[in-house]
Each structure stands twice: as structure tokens, then as C-alpha cells.
Amino acid sequence: MQAIILAGGKGRRLMPYTTVLPKPLMPIGDYPILEVILRQLKHCGFGKVTISTGYLHELIHAYLDSNKTLGLDITYAHEDTPLGTIGPLRLIENLDDTFLVMNGDILTDIKYRDLIASHHKNNAIATVATYRRDVNIDFGVLEKDEACRITAFTEKPTFHFDVSMGVYVFSKKVLDYVPEGEPFGFDQLMYALTAKNEAVYSYPHTGYWLDIGRPDDYARSIEEFERYKDRFLP
């Protein structure tokens, strides 16, 4: 199985740490988050991994090239200018008919094999791993009609949303929607695919997921990685 890890961003929300270290090399426990991801992929049977690099790519190369314990076929696709979330796929040669794409800063216990199986079962062009997030509103919320007459009131409601985890399975056909040499994001891809009524499915994940991109979440990831280490590195 083939996986592409997106590791080219500048990680601005984690500055000043990321002024000297690319976000995928931020350490949690004994490993940088990128190595945790790579070990998970190997455990799930992935043998071929391409890392899309950009900002501070030399450090990612140096770390992984000196690591002899992973046992993975790792290649690199470097973007000289930022190409967004999906644009770097155009730089990668010999993509499989089905491949995994994920951000390089995610701590999760998702079962990648089950995600891919769901993609095949639905005969999908794209499958998006999703996670339920609750958003609390600290105000009373009013509903009104066209005449501004109050029709309902809810005190400090909580709304529930299914959000993208930054983990996807794509069929190679998705490249038909990705322009070459231009920045192209996940949002643009979703707009394009849904406008054409393509088979795009979600894969709800009810386990653990955390994007370490903010200082508070990064601190939380360090604590919870140690607490649940067996879940992340079985």
C-alpha cells in the first residue's frame, strides 16, 4: 500500500518552535510526530511512503535518512513554492490506483486498513476520515422569522460538526481535478468533486484524534501520547 505524508507547511501556529524545526519533527515522547505516523503505517502494512516536503526540508531528510529502524521505502517530493494541501500530489510519480494521503502532524489511532477497505467498498473517488467536534456557544441564541419576530430561543447551545481529520484515501482519478504547478487545497478539491457529483464518502472515526498544530494541542499530545502509548504504537 502507498501513503503520501504532507510535511511541507511552515507551522505558523506553533511558532516560535517551528522557526528552527519543521512541525512534523516536533517531538512527542521519544519520537517526532512524523516517526510515530511512519511506525503506524508500517504496522498497518504500508511499504511505500512518499513525503511531500517544503519548509526546512533538509532537516526532515537528515532525520529520516539517518534512521535505520523504520524499514520503509521512503521517497520525497519537494515543492519549491507552496502548493497547498492537494497540489503536491502532482509532483509524485507512479501513484498507485488507490493511495492514502495525510497531514504530517496528526496523532490518531485510526485503523488505516479499515479506512481503505471502506473506500473500496463504496467504490469512491475520495474518502475523508472525519471526527465529531462539539462547538459550545457561550451566548443565548435567538431564531427569528422574516419580520424579526422571535420564534425560538436556546441558552448556550452546543453544535456538533463532522470535521476532516486530514486523513484521506484517493483514487488516482482524483488527479483529473488537480491543476499542475498551481496551489490547490483540500477545500477546492471538495468543491470540484461535489460539483460533479463524484463518489465522495466520509469515514467517521470514533477513537482518538488530535491535530498538534496549536501550542495547547501540542502540549496535550505530549501528555496523552505517554498515557495511551500502546494505542498509538501497538
C-alpha positions in Angstrom: 0.0 0.0 0.0 1.1 3.5 -0.7 0.9 6.6 1.5 1.7 10.2 1.0 2.5 12.4 4.0 2.2 16.1 3.7 5.1 17.7 5.5 5.7 21.0 3.7 3.9 23.6 5.8 5.5 26.3 8.0 3.5 25.5 11.1 3.0 29.2 11.9 0.6 28.5 14.8 3.4 26.7 16.6 5.9 29.5 16.3 8.5 30.1 17.8 9.2 26.3 17.9 8.8 26.0 14.2 11.2 28.7 13.3 14.0 26.1 13.8 12.1 22.8 13.5 9.5 21.7 10.9 6.3 20.8 12.5 6.4 17.1 11.6 9.7 16.8 13.6 8.1 18.2 16.8 8.8 15.6 19.5 6.1 13.8 21.4 7.5 11.3 23.8 10.6 9.5 22.4 9.7 10.3 18.7 8.8 13.2 16.5 5.2 13.0 15.3 6.3 12.1 11.8 8.1 9.0 13.1 5.0 8.0 15.1 3.0 8.2 11.8 5.6 6.2 9.9 5.7 3.4 12.5 1.9 3.2 12.4 1.9 2.9 8.7 4.5 0.2 8.7 2.5 -1.7 11.3 -0.6 -1.5 9.1 1.3 -2.9 6.1 2.3 0.1 4.1 5.6 -0.4 2.4 5.9 2.6 0.2 5.8 6.2 1.6 6.3 9.5 -0.1 6.9 12.6 2.0 5.9 15.9 0.4 8.4 18.5 1.8 8.8 22.2 1.6 9.8 24.3 4.6 13.0 23.2 6.3 13.0 20.0 4.2 16.7 19.4 4.8 16.0 18.6 8.5 13.4 16.1 7.6 15.7 14.4 5.1 18.6 14.4 7.6 16.5 12.8 10.3 14.9 10.1 8.3 17.9 9.3 6.2 19.8 8.6 9.5 17.1 6.5 10.9 17.8 2.8 10.1 15.0 1.3 12.2 11.9 2.1 10.1 12.3 -0.4 7.3 10.2 1.6 4.9 10.8 2.6 1.3 10.7 6.4 1.7 10.9 8.8 -1.2 10.5 12.6 -1.3 8.6 15.1 -3.4 9.8 18.6 -2.8 7.7 21.8 -3.6 9.8 24.9 -4.2 6.8 27.1 -3.7 3.8 26.2 -1.6 1.2 24.1 -3.5 -1.5 23.8 -0.8 -2.8 20.5 0.6 -3.6 18.7 -2.6 -1.4 20.4 -5.2 1.8 18.4 -4.2 0.1 15.2 -5.5 1.0 16.4 -9.0 4.7 16.1 -8.1 4.6 12.4 -7.3 5.3 9.9 -10.0 3.9 6.3 -10.1 1.0 6.8 -7.9 -1.0 3.6 -7.1 -4.6 3.4 -8.3 -5.6 3.9 -4.6 -3.4 5.7 -2.1 -3.5 7.3 1.4 -2.8 11.0 1.9 -2.4 12.5 5.4 -1.0 15.5 7.2 2.3 15.0 8.9 1.1 16.5 12.3 -1.7 14.2 13.3 -1.9 12.0 16.4 -4.6 9.3 15.9 -5.3 5.7 16.5 -7.4 5.3 13.3 -7.2 1.9 11.6 -5.8 2.7 8.1 -6.7 -0.7 6.7 -10.4 -0.3 7.6 -10.4 3.2 6.1 -9.0 1.9 2.8 -11.5 -1.1 2.9 -14.4 1.4 3.3 -13.1 3.4 0.3 -13.1 0.2 -1.9 -16.5 -0.9 -0.6 -18.1 2.4 -1.7 -16.2 2.5 -5.0 -15.3 6.0 -4.0 -13.1 8.5 -5.8 -12.3 10.1 -2.4 -12.9 9.0 1.2 -12.4 11.6 4.0 -11.8 10.4 7.6 -14.0 12.6 9.9 -14.2 13.3 13.6 -17.1 14.7 15.6 -16.3 18.0 17.2 -18.5 19.9 19.6 -18.7 23.7 19.4 -20.1 25.5 22.5 -21.8 28.8 22.1 -21.5 31.0 25.2 -24.5 33.1 24.4 -28.2 32.7 24.2 -29.1 32.1 20.6 -32.3 33.5 19.0 -34.2 32.4 16.0 -36.4 34.8 14.1 -38.7 34.9 11.1 -38.6 37.4 8.2 -40.4 40.0 10.2 -37.8 39.7 13.0 -40.3 38.1 15.4 -38.5 35.8 17.8 -39.6 32.2 17.1 -37.2 30.2 19.4 -34.5 30.7 22.0 -31.7 28.3 23.1 -29.5 29.1 26.0 -25.8 28.4 25.3 -26.3 25.6 22.8 -23.7 23.1 21.7 -23.4 22.3 17.9 -22.0 19.1 16.5 -19.9 19.0 13.4 -18.1 16.3 11.4 -14.7 17.7 10.6 -12.0 16.5 8.3 -9.2 14.7 10.2 -6.6 15.5 7.5 -6.5 11.8 6.5 -7.8 10.8 3.1 -7.9 7.9 0.7 -8.0 8.8 -3.0 -8.4 7.0 -6.3 -5.9 8.1 -9.0 -8.8 9.6 -10.9 -8.8 12.5 -8.5 -5.8 13.9 -10.3 -8.1 14.9 -13.1 -9.3 17.7 -10.8 -5.9 18.8 -9.6 -4.2 21.5 -11.7 -0.5 21.1 -12.3 2.0 23.6 -10.8 -0.6 25.6 -9.0 -1.6 25.9 -5.3 -4.7 23.7 -4.8 -6.2 22.9 -1.4 -8.4 20.3 0.1 -11.3 22.7 0.1 -11.0 23.4 -3.6 -10.9 19.6 -4.3 -14.1 19.0 -2.3 -15.9 21.8 -4.1 -14.8 20.4 -7.5 -15.7 16.8 -6.7 -19.1 17.5 -5.2 -20.0 19.9 -8.0 -19.5 17.0 -10.4 -21.4 14.6 -8.1 -18.4 12.3 -7.7 -18.5 9.5 -5.2 -17.0 11.2 -2.1 -17.6 9.5 1.2 -16.8 10.1 4.8 -15.3 7.6 7.2 -16.4 8.5 10.8 -13.7 7.8 13.3 -14.7 7.5 17.0 -11.3 6.8 18.5 -8.6 9.3 19.2 -7.6 12.3 17.0 -5.6 15.4 17.6 -4.0 17.9 15.3 -0.9 19.2 17.1 -0.8 22.5 15.2 -1.6 24.7 18.2 0.5 25.1 21.3 -2.3 23.9 23.6 -2.9 20.9 21.5 0.8 20.1 21.2 1.2 20.2 25.0 -1.9 17.9 25.2 -0.4 15.5 22.7 2.8 15.0 24.7 0.8 14.2 27.8 -1.7 11.8 26.1 0.9 10.1 24.0 2.6 8.8 27.1 -0.7 7.9 28.7 -2.0 5.9 25.7 1.2 4.9 24.0 0.1 1.4 23.3 -2.8 2.7 21.3 -0.6 4.8 19.0 2.3 2.3 18.7 0.8 -1.2 19.0 
